[in-house]
Amino acid sequence: MAEPTVTGVAIAASAITISGSFLGVGYDALLAGLAGGVISLSYLPTMTKKRVAGSLITSSLLAGFFSPVFTMAAENSFPAFLKLGNFSHITIAAFLGMGAQVIIPRVLKMLSDFEVKK
């Protein structure tokens, strides 16, 4: 199991706050993605501090950038989501943060396997 060290989480949290303020991403989604990333680290093999920080940063940024898109899609597809308000946005961000360690490697593998047909 990868135990999230205090140093790794502190580095990731500060990087997330700085990048989020520059990029204009919502802090609530970034922090929900960070929480999801910390939860998913307990199911991964042991990693170095740099990998832990990188994993948490990518989890947070994925959640921050894509949770508004998925929230709007869910609210348009299922009107019951409108009654949840901001809770649906934070919940989707947390799930994206939890799944980032699986989503990102799979997307990169799909892109590397993709061949341009001539």
C-alpha positions as CSV (number, residue, x, y, z in Angstrom):
1,M,0.0,0.0,0.0
2,A,1.2,3.5,-0.7
3,E,0.9,5.5,2.5
4,P,0.5,9.1,1.7
5,T,3.3,10.8,3.6
6,V,2.7,14.2,5.2
7,T,5.5,15.7,3.0
8,G,3.9,14.3,-0.2
9,V,0.5,15.6,0.7
10,A,1.8,19.0,1.7
11,I,3.7,19.4,-1.5
12,A,0.7,18.4,-3.6
13,A,-1.7,20.6,-1.6
14,S,0.5,23.7,-2.1
15,A,1.0,23.0,-5.8
16,I,-2.7,22.5,-6.2
17,T,-3.5,25.8,-4.5
18,I,-1.0,27.7,-6.5
19,S,-1.9,26.2,-9.8
20,G,-5.6,26.5,-9.1
21,S,-5.4,30.2,-8.4
22,F,-3.5,30.8,-11.6
23,L,-5.7,28.6,-13.8
24,G,-9.0,29.8,-12.3
25,V,-10.1,26.3,-11.3
26,G,-12.6,26.0,-8.4
27,Y,-10.9,25.2,-5.0
28,D,-13.8,23.0,-3.9
29,A,-13.2,20.7,-6.9
30,L,-9.5,20.7,-6.4
31,L,-9.7,19.8,-2.8
32,A,-12.4,17.1,-3.5
33,G,-10.0,15.7,-6.1
34,L,-7.2,15.8,-3.6
35,A,-9.3,13.9,-1.1
36,G,-10.2,11.3,-3.7
37,G,-6.5,10.9,-4.6
38,V,-5.5,10.4,-1.0
39,I,-8.2,7.7,-0.7
40,S,-7.1,5.9,-3.8
41,L,-3.4,5.9,-2.7
42,S,-4.2,3.4,-0.1
43,Y,-5.0,0.8,-2.8
44,L,-1.8,1.4,-4.8
45,P,1.7,-0.1,-4.3
46,T,4.3,1.9,-2.3
47,M,5.6,5.0,-4.2
48,T,8.3,7.6,-3.7
49,K,7.4,11.1,-2.4
50,K,7.7,12.6,-5.9
51,R,5.3,10.0,-7.3
52,V,2.8,10.5,-4.4
53,A,2.9,14.3,-5.0
54,G,2.5,13.8,-8.8
55,S,-0.3,11.4,-8.3
56,L,-2.2,13.8,-6.0
57,I,-1.6,16.8,-8.2
58,T,-2.9,15.0,-11.3
59,S,-5.9,13.7,-9.4
60,S,-6.7,17.2,-8.2
61,L,-6.2,18.9,-11.6
62,L,-8.3,16.2,-13.4
63,A,-11.1,16.7,-10.9
64,G,-10.8,20.5,-11.1
65,F,-10.9,20.7,-14.9
66,F,-13.4,18.0,-15.7
67,S,-15.9,18.0,-12.8
68,P,-17.8,21.1,-14.1
69,V,-18.2,19.3,-17.5
70,F,-19.4,16.1,-16.0
71,T,-21.7,18.0,-13.6
72,M,-23.3,19.9,-16.4
73,A,-23.7,16.6,-18.4
74,A,-25.3,14.9,-15.4
75,E,-27.6,17.8,-14.7
76,N,-28.8,17.9,-18.3
77,S,-29.2,14.2,-18.5
78,F,-30.8,13.6,-15.1
79,P,-32.8,16.5,-13.8
80,A,-32.7,15.1,-10.3
81,F,-29.1,16.2,-10.1
82,L,-30.3,19.8,-10.1
83,K,-31.9,19.3,-6.6
84,L,-28.4,18.3,-5.2
85,G,-26.9,21.7,-6.0
86,N,-23.2,22.1,-5.4
87,F,-23.0,18.6,-3.7
88,S,-23.2,16.9,-7.1
89,H,-20.2,19.0,-8.3
90,I,-18.1,18.1,-5.3
91,T,-19.1,14.4,-5.4
92,I,-18.2,14.1,-9.1
93,A,-14.8,15.8,-8.4
94,A,-14.1,13.3,-5.6
95,F,-14.9,10.4,-7.8
96,L,-12.7,11.8,-10.6
97,G,-9.9,12.2,-8.1
98,M,-10.3,8.6,-6.9
99,G,-10.3,7.3,-10.5
100,A,-7.4,9.4,-11.8
101,Q,-4.8,6.8,-11.1
102,V,-6.7,4.4,-13.3
103,I,-8.1,6.9,-15.9
104,I,-4.8,8.7,-16.8
105,P,-2.7,5.5,-17.5
106,R,-5.5,4.0,-19.6
107,V,-5.9,7.1,-21.7
108,L,-2.1,7.3,-22.2
109,K,-2.0,3.7,-23.2
110,M,-4.9,4.2,-25.7
111,L,-3.1,7.2,-27.2
112,S,0.2,5.3,-27.5
113,D,-1.6,2.3,-29.2
114,F,-3.4,4.6,-31.6
115,E,-1.9,4.5,-35.1
116,V,-2.5,7.1,-37.7
117,K,-3.7,5.3,-40.8
118,K,-2.1,6.6,-44.0
